[in-house]
Amino acid sequence: MSECKLDHTPEDVQNKFEQQKDFLPDDMSSLFQSFFQEEHTQDILNEVFHLLKKFDLASEEERTERVNRLYLVLKNV
């Protein structure tokens, strides 16, 4: 994934999640719902946004890496 210089809002992240949720593991939805109830640093918001970005177009190997990273972030914030 390339680095982006844009700062993404919580709404950006939520919209990206809505676009990609059908491609994510089912149990991740509840983690995201909890995530959206809290405030997060800009770094966390940007990271989650970019993990979700074009998730549906990623290779299976890339998806697995992103899912693992998302679990780490979502369970530890």
Helices and strands as residue ranges (DSSP letters): H 10-20, G 21-23, H 28-36, H 42-52, G 55-57, H 60-75
